[in-house]
Amino acid sequence: MTGGFVGRTTELGRLERLLSRVQDGHRDLPGVAVLLRGRRRVGKSRLVEVFCERSGVPSVFFQASQGASPASQRADFAAAIAESRLPGRDLFAPEAVLSSWMALFRQLAAALPDDQGSIVVIDELPWLLESDPSLEGALQTAWDTLLSRKPVLFVLIGSDLAMMERLDDYERPFHQRGTVMVLPPLSPAEVGSMLALPAADAIDAFLVTGGLPLVCQEWTPGDTLDAFLCATLSEPTSALLVSGERSLAAEFPAHLQAQHVLAAIGNGERTWSGIRGKLSTGTDQMAASSLTNSLQLLEAKRVVAAETPLSTKPAEKDRRYRVADPYLRFYLAFLRSGLSLVERGRADLLIRQVKRSWTAWRGRAVEPVVREALLRLAPELGWPEVEAVGGWWNRQNNPEVDLVGADRAGVAGKILFVGSIKWHASTPFDLHDHHTLVRDMAMIPGVDPQTQPIAVSRTPAGDLPIRSFTADDLIAAWPG
């Protein structure tokens, strides 16, 4: 049943268009493959399940198991086909032994209809590839010689972002054979629509839930943030509490050091030396190579983002790190260490900790959200040249500027706007903040008289000689 499913209209529409291409009937090779990737618990499986149910065509949905042997995976895949609505499902008898992936795909192709569209889904493909690397080549051969000749939408889903990206790399067997889809978390606008919240509260809700559908479903529409936290943090098995632990265990099962590095970044350490100092004890210094390797792993898996000051001057030595996953930002800052309090029945202490640090944490956590919104809105705001929105700082962090809009990432050619974010509940951007911004922006390499100062505030900035944006302006960056 899909009656309670909300949002994802853009993604459902794209899948529907791909299925209509399969059903066109005029294409030489009617099959279409889709490589769908996204972070764990972002709703990939549910999206495709809903799509299959609504499509009305025969389909089979197979979910791989982590650590299972190739033979048992093939047996489970065959069982899923036998229980599906594919017209040739009877070819997969319970006692059949499929000795190779090619044997399974050959039989699958025979089970697919020739006179109508169908859907085949393999969920958590990276787990299959981990247990049997030969599958990647078999997948390419089966697609080229068998499956692409059928009117089938072949959906391959994966949560390991780096591995799913590599599948489409040049010289990899499946290169350019699939349409790439990336499923992001629910946007702030989608969160606001789902939870019946005004723009400023919707952005706050996004910062806490990370846009994870399972977490958002625990939020009663119209409830305040305080009401949500009191309700969900009193339950140790709530999605808000357990999603982070499960994601980290699945993402880094054998990389405890990477988890420690991630936790340090999630708790506010942003520099290489700061992270190393946090993870070193007394005279026992963390090895530089170990930290570098962990950071490279975290970046490759898209869990951590590395940033440099955005200006017309190179500044690689001033690199900073932040948690890229919007849900993990809140989880690592508060919930990972607070889970033991909930389990002891003292959720009130955790809630007190969140409230005590909320204003300072939110002020930092909202920065990437504001930057993405301005990047999306830049053309209609009069800055069509803007291709990157970041921040700027010097080695002493004095000053530290929240927003820099430039014509390119890395080393910019032109700075088009510079801005400050004041995300307080009741205090807007004021004249003092304006004077500070004008003073600080003069220090940024590349700023010239044409560079516009801007203000971003949770509430209207009032009558100031500066272009300003509020939460209502930012939320328009995403379709609701």
C-alpha positions as CSV (number, residue, x, y, z in Angstrom):
1,M,0.0,0.0,0.0
2,T,1.3,3.5,-0.9
3,G,-1.4,5.7,0.5
4,G,0.8,7.3,3.2
5,F,3.7,7.9,0.8
6,V,4.4,11.7,0.3
7,G,6.8,13.7,-1.7
8,R,9.3,12.5,-4.3
9,T,7.1,13.7,-7.2
10,T,10.2,14.6,-9.3
11,E,11.9,11.2,-8.8
12,L,8.7,9.3,-9.4
13,G,8.1,11.4,-12.6
14,R,11.5,10.6,-13.9
15,L,11.1,6.8,-13.3
16,E,7.7,7.0,-15.1
17,R,9.3,8.7,-18.1
18,L,12.0,6.0,-18.2
19,L,9.3,3.2,-18.1
20,S,7.4,4.9,-20.9
21,R,10.6,4.8,-22.9
22,V,10.8,1.1,-22.3
23,Q,7.2,0.7,-23.5
24,D,7.7,2.9,-26.6
25,G,7.9,-0.1,-29.0
26,H,9.9,1.8,-31.6
27,R,13.4,1.4,-30.1
28,D,15.8,-1.2,-31.4
29,L,16.9,-2.1,-27.8
30,P,14.0,-1.3,-25.6
31,G,15.6,-2.0,-22.2
32,V,16.7,0.8,-20.0
33,A,19.0,0.5,-17.0
34,V,19.0,2.9,-14.0
35,L,21.8,3.3,-11.5
36,L,20.1,4.8,-8.4
37,R,22.3,5.9,-5.5
38,G,21.7,7.7,-2.3
39,R,22.7,7.7,1.4
40,R,21.4,4.9,3.6
41,R,17.8,5.3,4.9
42,V,17.2,8.2,2.5
43,G,14.2,6.2,1.0
44,K,15.6,4.6,-2.2
45,S,14.0,1.2,-1.7
46,R,10.7,2.7,-0.7
47,L,10.7,5.0,-3.7
48,V,11.2,2.2,-6.1
49,E,8.7,-0.1,-4.3
50,V,6.0,2.6,-4.6
51,F,6.9,3.1,-8.2
52,C,6.6,-0.6,-8.9
53,E,3.2,-0.8,-7.2
54,R,1.9,2.2,-9.1
55,S,3.3,1.2,-12.4
56,G,0.8,-1.6,-13.0
57,V,3.4,-3.7,-14.9
58,P,5.0,-7.0,-13.9
59,S,8.0,-6.5,-11.6
60,V,10.4,-8.2,-9.3
61,F,12.2,-6.6,-6.3
62,F,15.3,-8.4,-5.0
63,Q,17.3,-7.0,-2.0
64,A,20.8,-8.4,-1.4
65,S,22.1,-9.4,2.0
66,Q,25.4,-8.1,3.4
67,G,28.0,-10.8,3.8
68,A,25.9,-13.6,2.1
69,S,27.7,-16.0,-0.3
70,P,27.1,-15.6,-4.0
71,A,25.3,-18.9,-4.2
72,S,22.8,-17.9,-1.5
73,Q,22.3,-14.5,-3.1
74,R,21.4,-16.2,-6.4
75,A,19.1,-18.6,-4.6
76,D,17.3,-15.6,-2.9
77,F,17.1,-13.7,-6.2
78,A,15.6,-16.8,-7.9
79,A,13.1,-17.1,-5.0
80,A,12.1,-13.4,-5.4
81,I,11.5,-14.0,-9.2
82,A,9.4,-17.1,-8.5
83,E,7.2,-15.1,-6.1
84,S,6.9,-12.1,-8.5
85,R,4.3,-11.2,-11.1
86,L,6.6,-11.9,-14.0
87,P,4.8,-14.1,-16.6
88,G,7.7,-16.6,-16.7
89,R,8.2,-16.9,-13.0
90,D,7.4,-20.7,-13.2
91,L,10.8,-21.1,-14.8
92,F,12.4,-20.6,-11.4
93,A,11.5,-23.9,-9.7
94,P,12.3,-24.1,-6.0
95,E,14.8,-26.9,-6.6
96,A,16.6,-25.2,-9.4
97,V,20.3,-24.7,-8.9
98,L,21.8,-21.6,-10.7
99,S,25.6,-22.2,-10.8
100,S,26.5,-18.7,-12.1
101,W,25.2,-15.2,-12.5
102,M,24.9,-15.7,-16.3
103,A,22.7,-18.7,-15.7
104,L,20.4,-16.6,-13.5
105,F,20.3,-13.7,-15.9
106,R,19.7,-16.0,-18.9
107,Q,16.7,-17.5,-17.1
108,L,15.5,-14.1,-15.9
109,A,15.5,-12.8,-19.5
110,A,13.3,-15.8,-20.5
111,A,10.9,-15.0,-17.7
112,L,10.4,-11.3,-18.8
113,P,7.5,-10.5,-21.1
114,D,8.1,-9.5,-24.7
115,D,4.7,-7.7,-25.3
116,Q,4.7,-5.3,-22.3
117,G,7.0,-3.4,-20.0
118,S,8.4,-4.9,-16.8
119,I,10.6,-3.8,-13.9
120,V,13.5,-5.7,-12.4
121,V,15.1,-4.2,-9.2
122,I,18.4,-5.2,-7.5
123,D,18.7,-3.4,-4.2
124,E,22.0,-3.0,-2.5
125,L,24.1,-4.0,-5.5
126,P,27.4,-3.1,-3.8
127,W,26.8,-5.9,-1.3
128,L,26.6,-8.4,-4.2
129,L,29.8,-7.0,-5.8
130,E,31.6,-7.2,-2.5
131,S,30.9,-10.9,-2.2
132,D,31.5,-11.7,-5.9
133,P,33.5,-9.2,-8.0
134,S,32.9,-11.3,-11.1
135,L,29.2,-10.1,-11.0
136,E,30.1,-6.8,-12.6
137,G,31.4,-8.3,-15.8
138,A,28.4,-10.8,-15.9
139,L,26.0,-7.9,-15.4
140,Q,27.5,-6.1,-18.5
141,T,27.4,-9.2,-20.6
142,A,23.9,-10.1,-19.6
143,W,22.7,-6.6,-20.2
144,D,24.3,-6.3,-23.7
145,T,23.2,-9.8,-24.9
146,L,20.0,-10.5,-23.1
147,L,18.2,-8.0,-20.9
148,S,18.5,-4.8,-23.0
149,R,16.6,-6.7,-25.8
150,K,13.6,-7.0,-23.5
151,P,11.2,-4.1,-22.7
152,V,12.5,-4.0,-19.1
153,L,13.4,-1.2,-16.7
154,F,16.4,-2.6,-14.9
155,V,17.0,-0.6,-11.6
156,L,20.2,-1.1,-9.7
157,I,20.2,0.5,-6.3
158,G,23.2,1.2,-3.9
159,S,23.9,3.1,-0.8
160,D,27.7,3.0,-1.2
161,L,28.0,6.2,-3.1
162,A,31.6,5.8,-4.1
163,M,31.1,2.3,-5.4
164,M,27.9,3.2,-7.3
165,E,29.8,6.1,-9.0
166,R,32.6,3.8,-10.0
167,L,30.2,1.5,-11.8
168,D,29.8,4.1,-14.5
169,D,33.5,5.0,-14.7
170,Y,35.4,4.8,-18.0
171,E,36.8,1.3,-18.6
172,R,34.4,-0.3,-16.1
173,P,32.2,-3.0,-17.6
174,F,28.9,-1.2,-17.1
175,H,30.2,2.2,-18.3
176,Q,27.5,4.4,-20.0
177,R,25.0,1.5,-19.9
178,G,22.8,3.0,-17.2
179,T,21.0,6.2,-16.6
180,V,22.3,7.7,-13.3
181,M,19.9,8.9,-10.7
182,V,20.8,10.3,-7.3
183,L,18.2,10.4,-4.5
184,P,19.0,13.2,-2.1
185,P,17.3,13.6,1.3
186,L,14.0,15.4,1.4
187,S,14.6,19.0,0.8
188,P,13.8,21.7,3.4
189,A,10.7,22.6,1.3
190,E,9.6,18.9,1.2
191,V,10.1,18.6,4.9
192,G,8.1,21.8,5.5
193,S,5.2,20.5,3.3
194,M,5.2,17.1,4.9
195,L,5.2,18.5,8.4
196,A,3.0,21.5,7.8
197,L,5.7,24.0,9.0
198,P,6.5,27.6,8.0
199,A,9.8,28.2,6.2
200,A,12.0,29.0,9.2
201,D,10.7,26.0,11.2
202,A,10.9,23.8,8.2
203,I,14.7,24.6,7.9
204,D,15.1,23.8,11.6
205,A,13.3,20.5,11.1
206,F,15.5,19.7,8.1
207,L,18.6,20.3,10.3
208,V,17.4,17.8,12.9
209,T,15.9,15.1,10.6
210,G,18.4,15.5,7.8
211,G,15.5,15.1,5.4
212,L,15.3,11.3,6.1
213,P,11.7,10.2,5.4
214,L,11.7,7.6,8.2
215,V,12.6,10.3,10.7
216,C,10.2,12.8,9.3
217,Q,7.4,10.3,9.6
218,E,7.9,10.4,13.4
219,W,7.1,14.1,13.5
220,T,3.4,14.9,13.9
221,P,2.5,17.6,11.4
222,G,2.3,21.0,13.0
223,D,4.3,20.0,16.1
224,T,7.1,22.3,17.3
225,L,10.7,21.2,17.4
226,D,10.5,20.9,21.2
227,A,7.4,18.7,21.0
228,F,9.1,16.4,18.4
229,L,12.3,16.0,20.4
230,C,10.4,15.3,23.7
231,A,8.3,12.6,21.9
232,T,11.0,10.9,19.8
233,L,13.9,11.1,22.2
234,S,11.9,9.3,24.9
235,E,11.9,6.2,22.6
236,P,15.3,4.4,22.3
237,T,14.2,2.7,19.1
238,S,13.0,5.8,17.3
239,A,14.4,6.3,13.8
240,L,15.9,9.6,14.9
241,L,18.1,7.7,17.4
242,V,18.9,4.5,15.6
243,S,19.4,5.6,12.0
244,G,22.9,7.0,12.6
245,E,24.2,4.0,14.4
246,R,22.9,1.6,11.7
247,S,24.3,3.8,8.9
248,L,27.7,4.0,10.4
249,A,27.8,0.3,11.1
250,A,26.9,-0.5,7.5
251,E,29.1,2.2,6.0
252,F,32.3,1.5,8.0
253,P,32.0,-2.0,9.4
254,A,35.8,-2.5,9.6
255,H,37.0,1.1,9.9
256,L,36.7,2.1,13.5
257,Q,39.4,4.8,13.2
258,A,37.4,6.5,10.4
259,Q,34.4,6.5,12.7
260,H,36.5,8.2,15.4
261,V,37.6,10.8,12.9
262,L,34.1,11.4,11.8
263,A,32.9,11.8,15.4
264,A,35.6,14.4,16.0
265,I,34.5,16.4,13.0
266,G,30.8,16.0,14.1
267,N,31.7,17.5,17.5
268,G,33.2,20.6,16.0
269,E,36.8,19.9,15.0
270,R,37.3,21.3,11.5
271,T,41.0,21.4,10.8
272,W,43.5,18.6,10.2
273,S,45.6,19.5,13.3
274,G,42.5,20.0,15.4
275,I,41.2,16.5,14.5
276,R,44.6,15.0,15.2
277,G,44.8,16.7,18.6
278,K,41.3,15.5,19.6
279,L,42.2,11.9,18.8
280,S,45.6,12.0,20.4
281,T,46.2,11.3,24.2
282,G,49.2,12.7,26.0
283,T,52.4,11.7,24.3
284,D,50.5,9.2,22.1
285,Q,50.0,11.1,18.9
286,M,47.8,9.8,16.2
287,A,49.8,8.9,13.1
288,A,49.6,11.5,10.4
289,S,49.2,8.8,7.7
290,S,46.3,7.2,9.7
291,L,44.4,10.5,9.9
292,T,45.0,11.2,6.2
293,N,43.8,7.7,5.2
294,S,40.7,8.1,7.3
295,L,39.8,11.5,5.9
296,Q,40.3,10.2,2.3
297,L,37.9,7.3,3.1
298,L,35.3,9.6,4.6
299,E,35.6,12.0,1.6
300,A,35.3,9.1,-0.9
301,K,32.2,7.9,0.8
302,R,30.7,11.5,0.7
303,V,30.3,11.5,4.4
304,V,32.7,14.3,5.0
305,A,33.3,17.4,2.7
306,A,36.7,19.2,2.5
307,E,36.5,23.0,1.9
308,T,38.9,25.8,1.2
309,P,38.4,29.5,1.5
310,L,36.6,30.7,-1.7
311,S,38.4,33.7,-3.3
312,T,40.7,34.5,-6.2
313,K,43.7,33.4,-4.2
314,P,44.7,29.7,-3.7
315,A,44.4,28.6,-0.1
316,E,44.8,24.8,0.0
317,K,46.7,24.9,3.4
318,D,43.6,26.4,5.0
319,R,41.4,23.3,4.3
320,R,38.5,22.6,6.7
321,Y,36.3,19.5,7.1
322,R,32.6,19.3,7.8
323,V,30.1,16.5,8.0
324,A,28.4,16.4,4.6
325,D,25.4,14.2,5.5
326,P,22.7,16.5,6.9
327,Y,21.3,13.9,9.3
328,L,24.7,12.8,10.6
329,R,25.5,16.4,11.5
330,F,22.8,16.4,14.2
331,Y,23.3,12.8,15.2
332,L,27.1,13.1,15.8
333,A,26.7,16.4,17.6
334,F,24.1,15.3,20.1
335,L,22.6,11.8,19.7
336,R,25.6,9.5,19.5
337,S,26.8,10.4,22.9
338,G,23.3,10.9,24.3
339,L,21.9,7.5,23.4
340,S,23.0,6.1,26.8
341,L,20.9,8.7,28.5
342,V,17.8,7.7,26.6
343,E,18.4,4.0,27.4
344,R,18.6,4.9,31.1
345,G,15.3,6.8,30.9
346,R,16.9,10.2,31.1
347,A,16.0,11.7,27.8
348,D,15.3,14.9,29.7
349,L,19.0,15.4,30.2
350,L,19.7,14.9,26.4
351,I,17.0,17.4,25.5
352,R,18.5,19.8,28.0
353,Q,21.9,19.4,26.3
354,V,20.3,20.0,22.8
355,K,18.5,23.2,24.0
356,R,21.7,24.5,25.7
357,S,23.8,24.2,22.5
358,W,21.0,24.6,19.9
359,T,21.6,28.3,19.0
360,A,25.3,27.9,18.4
361,W,25.1,24.6,16.7
362,R,22.2,25.7,14.4
363,G,24.2,28.8,13.4
364,R,26.9,26.6,12.0
365,A,24.8,23.8,10.7
366,V,22.6,26.0,8.6
367,E,25.5,27.4,6.6
368,P,25.6,24.6,3.9
369,V,21.8,24.8,3.6
370,V,21.9,28.5,3.0
371,R,24.8,28.1,0.5
372,E,23.0,25.5,-1.5
373,A,19.8,27.6,-1.6
374,L,21.7,30.7,-2.9
375,L,23.5,28.6,-5.5
376,R,20.1,27.3,-6.7
377,L,18.6,30.7,-6.7
378,A,21.5,32.6,-8.1
379,P,20.3,32.9,-11.8
380,E,16.9,34.4,-10.8
381,L,18.6,36.6,-8.2
382,G,20.6,38.3,-10.9
383,W,23.8,36.3,-10.6
384,P,23.8,33.8,-13.5
385,E,27.6,33.6,-13.4
386,V,27.7,32.1,-9.9
387,E,28.8,28.5,-10.0
388,A,30.0,28.2,-6.4
389,V,28.9,29.5,-3.0
390,G,31.2,28.9,-0.1
391,G,32.8,30.8,2.7
392,W,36.1,32.6,3.4
393,W,38.5,32.7,6.3
394,N,42.1,33.3,7.0
395,R,44.4,31.1,9.1
396,Q,43.5,33.0,12.3
397,N,39.8,32.8,11.6
398,N,39.6,36.5,12.0
399,P,37.7,37.4,10.0
400,E,35.5,34.4,9.0
401,V,32.9,35.3,6.3
402,D,29.9,33.0,5.9
403,L,29.0,33.5,2.2
404,V,31.0,34.1,-0.9
405,G,29.4,33.7,-4.4
406,A,31.9,33.1,-7.2
407,D,32.1,32.3,-10.9
408,R,33.8,29.0,-10.1
409,A,34.9,26.7,-7.3
410,G,38.4,26.4,-6.1
411,V,40.3,29.5,-7.2
412,A,37.6,32.0,-8.4
413,G,37.9,34.3,-11.3
414,K,35.4,36.8,-10.0
415,I,33.6,37.4,-6.6
416,L,29.9,38.4,-7.2
417,F,28.6,38.6,-3.7
418,V,29.7,38.3,-0.1
419,G,27.3,37.8,2.8
420,S,26.7,37.1,6.5
421,I,24.2,34.7,8.1
422,K,22.4,35.6,11.3
423,W,20.1,32.7,12.1
424,H,18.8,33.8,15.5
425,A,15.2,33.1,16.6
426,S,14.3,36.8,17.2
427,T,17.4,39.0,16.5
428,P,17.7,40.0,12.9
429,F,20.7,41.1,10.9
430,D,21.3,44.7,12.2
431,L,23.3,47.8,11.5
432,H,26.3,46.5,13.5
433,D,26.3,43.3,11.5
434,H,26.2,45.3,8.3
435,H,29.3,47.4,9.4
436,T,31.2,44.2,10.3
437,L,30.4,42.6,7.0
438,V,31.5,45.7,5.0
439,R,34.8,45.7,7.0
440,D,35.5,42.0,6.6
441,M,34.7,41.6,2.9
442,A,37.4,44.1,2.0
443,M,39.9,41.5,3.2
444,I,38.7,38.8,0.7
445,P,41.0,38.5,-2.4
446,G,38.9,39.3,-5.5
447,V,36.3,41.6,-3.9
448,D,35.9,44.8,-5.9
449,P,33.4,47.7,-6.0
450,Q,30.9,45.6,-8.0
451,T,30.8,42.8,-5.4
452,Q,27.4,43.0,-3.6
453,P,27.1,42.6,0.2
454,I,24.1,40.5,1.2
455,A,22.5,39.5,4.5
456,V,20.7,36.2,5.3
457,S,18.6,36.2,8.4
458,R,16.0,33.9,9.9
459,T,13.7,36.9,10.4
460,P,13.5,40.1,8.2
461,A,16.5,42.3,8.5
462,G,14.6,45.6,8.6
463,D,15.5,48.8,6.7
464,L,19.2,48.5,6.0
465,P,21.3,49.5,3.0
466,I,21.9,45.8,2.0
467,R,20.2,43.2,0.0
468,S,18.7,40.7,2.4
469,F,17.1,37.2,2.3
470,T,14.9,35.4,4.9
471,A,13.9,31.8,5.4
472,D,10.9,32.4,3.1
473,D,13.2,33.4,0.3
474,L,15.6,30.5,0.8
475,I,12.8,27.8,0.9
476,A,11.8,28.8,-2.6
477,A,15.1,27.2,-3.9
478,W,13.5,23.8,-3.7
479,P,10.2,22.6,-5.2
480,G,7.8,21.9,-2.3
